[in-house]
Amino acid sequence: MPEAQEQFQSGVAKVLEAVMFENWLRFYFITEKPDAPKGKDGQPALFIAIPVKGLERISQLFPRLMPMAEELNGQEVSFETSRRAVCNFVLAHVDGQVIARDSAAMIFESATFQVQMQLFNTWVQMHEEQLDRSFVDFGGWQRLFDEWRTTPAARELAEKLSISVQGAVAAPDEGSVQ
């Protein structure tokens, strides 16, 4: 594999790791604050609450991801909070350090990354019950996801997603002027 392609694949993996970590934090450390005001839908607001022991463990095993854990800890859970945390982390701790400077946007928009994101989301949905039964540390999530991606069914899904994503990128918008 040419060096540029290896660097791109490595970049995709690092950005995907950030997305996976944020999802993992939300999956295991979500809580209601009894005294918090209700959300717009009348439901209690949900927050990320990582216990001190959890933060210590993250610091030991995944020090590179600790800034995201610290940023999210105590924050209300929302799509915007999640998106902002991942983007802030990638821009501050990945772009220009682990991947080439200013390449994060290209990675986020790439078909390769989009396919991996969809695979990860599918994996979480398929394994939610298993993951919910007992706490699985982030390294365990990574191993389980990597193992699942090597299965014939996951490889077939990746091919279909890749064709679908590439087709969507290649197809012009219906309302566009050509």
N, C-alpha and C positions, 0 to 999 in steps of 0.2 A: 504494500500500500504506500503510495507516495506520501512524503512528509506532511504536505499541506492537508491531505485528506486525513491523516492520522491526527493532526492537530485539531481539525474540525470535529472529528468523532470524539476526541477527548473533551473538547469544549461542550459538545452536546451532552456528554455524560456528566460533566460538572454542573451544568445548568439544570439538567434533569435531577441531579442529586439535591439541589436546592429546593426544587418543586416537591420532590418526594419528602424531604425533611419537614417542610412546612405542613404538608398533608399529614405526616406522622404525628407532629406536635398537635395538630387539630384533632386527630383521631383519638389520641390517648389523654390529652390534657385539657379537654374542654369541660367547663363547669358553669353552673348558674351562680350568680351572686344574688342571694336572697334580698338584699337591700337595694339592688340596682333597679332603676326604672324599667318598666316593660318596654319592649320594642314596639314598632309601628303596628305589628300584627297582634299585639296584646300578649305575646309570649314573653317569658323572661329572657333578658339579654344573656347571651352566652359569651364566656371569656376563656382565654387561655390561662391556665394556672399551673405552672410547672413547680412542683415542690423543690425545696432546697436540695434534697438528695438526688432528684432528677437532674437538676442543673449541674451538680457535682459530677454525676455520671456522664452527662453530655460533654462536660469540660474535659473529662479524662479520655473518653473514647472518640469524640468528634470535636476537638477544639476548634477546627476550622469552621464549624457550623454554629458555634456558641454565640456569635453576634446576632444571628437570627433568633435563636431561642431567647436571648435577652430582650431583643426588640419586641417580640410577640408576647412575652410573659406579661400578663395583666391586661392585655388588649382585648377589646370586644371582637368577637369573631364576625367577620363579614367578608364578602368577596373582595372588596376594596382593600381591607386590611391584609388579606392574604397576598393579593397581587402586589401591593406596595412592599410588603416584607420581602418577597422573593426578588422583585426588581431591585430594591435597595441593596440587598445582600449581593446579588450578582454584580451590580455596578461597583460596589465598594470593595468586595473581597474576591471576585473572580475575574472580572474584566480588567485586563492589563496586568494581572498577577498570575492567574492560572491559565488564562486564554489571552490571545492577542488583544491589545487595547482596541476598544471600539468595535469588537466583533460580537458582543452580546446581542445586539439588535438583529444581526444577520442570523444568529443561532436561533433566537426566539421565533423568527419568521420562517425558518427553514422547514421544508417538508420532513426532513429527517427528525427534527425535534418534535414537530407536531405529531408524527406517527408514534414516537416514543411516549409522548404525553398521553395520547389516546390509549396506548397499550397499558400504561401505568394505571390510568383511571379505570380501564376495564378490569385489570388485575385486582384493584382494590374492591370494586363492586363484586366481583366473583368470589373473593375471599373474605369479604367483610365479616361474615359470621365466624369464620376460623380466627381472624385477627382480633375479634371482639371477645372470644372465649377466654383468652389470657393475654397478658401484656407481652408483646414481642418488641425487643429493642430495635433501634433503627438499623443496626447491622443485620439483624434477622430479617427485617423488611427487605433490605437490599438483596440479601442472599435468596430469599424466597422469590422475589420478583425476577432476579437473574435466572434462577432455575426454571421458572415458569416460561420465561421468554425463549428458552431453548426447546420447549415442547413443540411437537408438530402443529398442534392447534394454534399456539401463539405465533409461530412462524407464518402459518397460513393467514392468520388475522393481520399480521404485520404487512404481508404482501398486499392484501386487499386494501388496507388502510393507505398504504403507500400509493397504490394506483388511484385510489379515491382522492387523496390529497393532491397528488400531482395533476390529476384531471381537473380539480377545482382551481389550481393555480394556472393551468394552461388555458382553461375556458375563460373567454372574456365575459365581463358582466353583461347581462341581457340589455341593460339600458345604455351601455356605453356607445359612443360614436366611434366608428372604425375608420 
